[in-house]
Amino acid sequence: MHDPIPTVTLPNGIAVPALGLGTWQMGETRARANEEIDSIRLGLDLGMTLVDTAEMYAEGGAELIVGKALEDRRDEVFLVSKVYPWNASRTGTIAACEASLKRLGTDRLDLYLLHWRGDHPLADTVAAFEELRAAGKIGAWGVSNFDTADMEELFALPGGENCAANQVLYNLSRRGVEYDLLPWCQSHGVALMAYSPIEQGRLVHHPELIRIAKAYQATPAQVALAFLLERDGVIAIPKSANLRRVRENRDAADLEISEEDWATLDATFPPPDHKVPLEMI
């Protein structure tokens, strides 16, 4: 029997799983389409019902894959997509959202994010998000790759306080957000979504992580995900098209790491003691 996947409650009161499914690099080759669709559907079967995608991923190809995976399961899923910064004008955001909805084969997104800051005024993007929300095209909106100063600027705008989430690079080897951004988001009720939670697979080769994982009959990736699941208000979105790894990712929610081993991980991957500029991949 599995332990339940922890949840994170968004400002609109909706509780979402803290362990979801990423889709970056999906939809790039037709030969892998069925494998990718099957991996998403397995993740849903296992309770990882938050699915994150973006118009950027394979230039809409990932959204097409997600749409096929969700054809008969849309109501099970908390669906997230993102708008390119150069599309994020007031009218451009609305047009981009409509295009994403068409590729996904749905009439609504549960969360729509600005992928990163661009040249369009934030106020225009926020106005478009609020218009989409009022029209029922999106349930909530948020941002991605915003540092603390960006979040403060956003919250000073009319409607900016309605931001529900900030998706950033965060994992054991990239802990800079813990100095000020994560506490800021926690204190303002903004969920922090952690992309590349296993550092594109590089973390699994770390000797100390391997040693600790063996002690729990787990994989290094599972320990890396368990680290994020311990954090309040954090949602991890690992991506895998491998069915075995999808199952392993789900099992990360069952791990109970000792305080001694958490301390060892802190010593191996030290949290920041000063402000670190937000990192991106």
C-alpha positions in Angstrom: 0.0 0.0 0.0 1.2 3.5 -0.9 1.3 6.4 1.5 -0.9 9.2 0.1 0.9 11.8 -2.0 1.1 15.0 0.0 -0.9 17.9 -1.3 -0.5 21.7 -1.7 -3.5 23.9 -1.4 -3.6 26.8 -3.9 -5.1 30.3 -3.1 -8.3 29.3 -4.8 -8.7 26.4 -2.3 -7.9 23.6 -4.7 -5.6 21.0 -3.3 -3.2 19.5 -5.8 -0.7 16.6 -5.5 2.8 17.8 -4.5 4.2 15.2 -6.9 3.1 15.7 -10.5 4.2 15.0 -14.1 6.5 17.1 -16.2 6.5 17.0 -20.0 9.5 19.0 -21.1 11.1 17.2 -24.1 8.0 15.2 -24.9 6.4 15.5 -28.3 9.7 15.9 -30.1 9.7 12.6 -32.0 6.7 10.8 -33.4 8.4 7.4 -32.6 8.1 8.0 -28.9 4.5 9.4 -28.8 2.8 6.2 -27.6 5.5 5.6 -24.9 5.0 9.2 -23.7 1.2 9.0 -23.7 1.4 5.7 -21.8 3.7 7.2 -19.2 1.3 10.1 -18.5 -1.6 7.8 -18.2 0.3 5.5 -15.8 1.2 8.6 -13.7 -2.5 9.5 -13.4 -3.3 5.9 -12.4 -0.7 6.3 -9.6 -2.2 9.6 -8.3 0.2 12.1 -9.9 -2.7 14.0 -11.4 -1.0 17.4 -11.9 0.3 17.6 -15.4 2.6 20.4 -16.4 3.3 21.4 -20.0 4.0 24.5 -22.1 3.6 25.9 -25.6 7.4 26.0 -25.7 7.8 22.3 -25.3 8.4 20.9 -28.8 6.7 24.0 -30.1 3.3 22.7 -29.0 4.2 19.0 -29.5 4.1 18.2 -25.8 0.6 19.8 -25.5 -0.5 17.5 -28.3 0.9 14.5 -26.4 -0.8 15.6 -23.2 -4.1 16.1 -25.1 -4.0 12.6 -26.4 -3.2 11.2 -23.0 -6.1 13.0 -21.4 -8.7 12.4 -24.1 -11.0 10.5 -21.7 -9.5 11.6 -18.4 -9.5 15.4 -18.5 -11.6 15.7 -15.3 -9.1 13.7 -13.3 -6.3 16.2 -14.0 -5.0 19.5 -12.8 -3.7 20.8 -16.1 -0.9 23.4 -16.3 0.5 25.2 -19.3 2.6 28.3 -20.0 2.8 31.2 -22.4 6.0 32.3 -24.1 7.1 35.8 -22.9 7.0 37.2 -26.4 3.3 36.1 -26.7 2.5 37.7 -23.3 0.9 40.9 -24.4 -2.7 41.4 -23.4 -4.1 40.1 -26.7 -1.2 37.8 -27.3 -1.7 35.9 -24.1 -5.4 35.3 -24.9 -4.5 34.1 -28.4 -1.7 31.8 -27.0 -4.1 30.3 -24.4 -6.7 29.6 -27.1 -4.0 27.8 -29.2 -2.9 25.8 -26.2 -6.5 24.8 -25.4 -6.9 23.6 -29.0 -3.8 21.5 -28.9 -4.7 20.0 -25.5 -8.3 19.3 -26.7 -9.9 21.0 -23.7 -11.9 24.1 -22.9 -9.9 25.1 -19.8 -6.6 25.1 -18.1 -6.4 24.8 -14.3 -3.3 26.9 -14.1 -1.7 29.1 -16.8 1.9 30.5 -16.3 4.0 33.2 -17.8 7.1 31.1 -18.7 9.6 33.8 -17.9 9.8 37.6 -18.0 10.0 39.3 -21.4 9.5 42.7 -22.9 5.7 43.0 -22.5 4.6 44.9 -19.4 3.7 42.6 -16.5 0.5 44.6 -16.0 -0.7 43.6 -19.5 0.0 39.9 -18.9 -1.8 40.1 -15.6 -4.8 41.8 -17.2 -5.0 39.1 -19.8 -4.8 36.3 -17.2 -7.6 38.0 -15.2 -9.7 38.2 -18.4 -9.1 34.5 -19.1 -10.0 33.6 -15.5 -13.2 35.6 -15.6 -14.1 33.9 -18.9 -13.6 30.4 -17.3 -10.7 29.6 -19.7 -8.3 29.2 -16.8 -8.9 28.4 -13.2 -5.8 30.3 -11.9 -2.7 31.9 -13.1 0.9 32.2 -12.1 4.5 32.7 -13.3 7.7 30.9 -13.8 11.4 31.8 -13.3 10.5 34.8 -11.1 12.9 35.8 -8.4 11.8 37.6 -5.2 12.1 41.1 -6.6 10.0 40.0 -9.6 7.4 38.6 -7.2 7.3 41.8 -5.2 6.9 43.8 -8.4 4.1 41.5 -9.5 2.2 41.7 -6.2 2.3 45.5 -6.4 0.3 45.5 -9.7 -3.6 45.5 -9.8 -4.6 41.8 -9.6 -1.0 40.7 -9.1 -1.8 39.3 -5.7 -3.9 36.6 -7.5 -0.7 34.8 -8.6 -1.1 31.2 -7.5 2.2 29.6 -8.3 5.8 30.3 -9.3 7.6 27.5 -11.2 11.4 27.6 -10.7 14.5 25.4 -10.9 14.8 23.7 -7.5 16.5 20.5 -6.4 19.0 19.2 -3.9 21.9 20.7 -5.9 20.1 24.0 -6.6 18.9 25.3 -3.3 19.3 29.0 -3.8 15.6 29.6 -3.6 15.6 28.6 0.0 17.3 31.8 1.1 14.5 34.2 0.3 12.2 33.2 -2.6 10.8 30.0 -1.0 10.0 31.8 2.3 8.5 34.7 0.4 6.2 32.4 -1.6 5.2 30.4 1.5 4.4 33.6 3.4 2.2 34.9 0.5 0.4 31.6 -0.2 2.1 31.1 -3.6 2.9 27.5 -4.5 6.5 26.9 -5.6 6.7 24.4 -8.5 10.1 22.7 -8.7 11.2 21.9 -12.3 14.2 19.6 -13.0 13.8 18.1 -9.5 16.5 15.5 -10.3 18.8 18.0 -12.2 18.1 16.4 -15.6 19.2 13.0 -14.1 22.6 14.3 -13.0 21.9 13.9 -9.3 21.5 10.2 -9.5 25.2 9.8 -9.9 26.2 11.6 -6.7 28.1 9.2 -4.4 26.5 10.4 -1.1 23.0 10.3 -2.6 23.6 6.8 -3.8 24.9 5.7 -0.4 21.8 7.1 1.4 19.4 5.7 -1.2 20.9 2.2 -0.7 20.2 2.4 3.0 16.5 2.8 2.2 16.4 0.3 -0.7 15.5 3.3 -2.8 17.0 5.1 -5.8 18.9 8.4 -5.7 16.1 10.0 -7.7 13.6 8.9 -5.1 15.6 10.5 -2.3 15.9 13.7 -4.4 12.2 13.8 -4.8 11.6 13.0 -1.1 13.7 16.1 -0.3 11.2 18.3 -2.2 8.2 16.6 -0.8 9.4 17.5 2.7 9.0 21.2 1.9 5.8 23.1 2.6 4.1 24.5 -0.5 6.4 22.8 -3.0 5.3 20.8 -6.0 7.8 18.6 -7.8 7.2 17.8 -11.5 9.6 15.1 -12.6 9.4 14.1 -16.3 9.9 10.5 -17.5 8.6 8.5 -20.4 9.9 5.3 -18.8 7.1 3.4 -17.0 9.4 1.9 -14.4 10.8 5.3 -13.5 7.3 6.7 -13.3 6.5 4.1 -10.7 9.7 4.8 -8.9 8.9 8.5 -8.8 5.5 7.7 -7.3 7.2 5.5 -4.6 9.3 8.6 -3.5 6.2 9.7 -1.5 6.5 6.5 0.6 10.1 7.3 1.8 10.7 8.3 5.4 14.2 9.6 5.7 15.8 9.9 9.2 16.8 13.3 10.7 20.4 12.1 10.7 20.3 11.4 6.9 18.6 14.8 6.3 21.4 16.4 8.2 23.9 14.5 6.0 22.2 15.7 2.9 22.3 19.3 4.2 26.0 18.9 4.7 26.5 17.4 1.3 24.2 19.9 -0.5 24.4 23.0 1.8 21.5 25.4 1.9 22.4 29.0 0.9 23.7 31.4 3.6 23.3 34.5 1.3 21.2 35.7 -1.6 21.8 33.6 -4.8 20.4 34.9 -8.2 17.7 32.6 -9.5 19.1 29.9 -11.7 17.4 28.7 -14.9 17.9 25.8 -17.3 
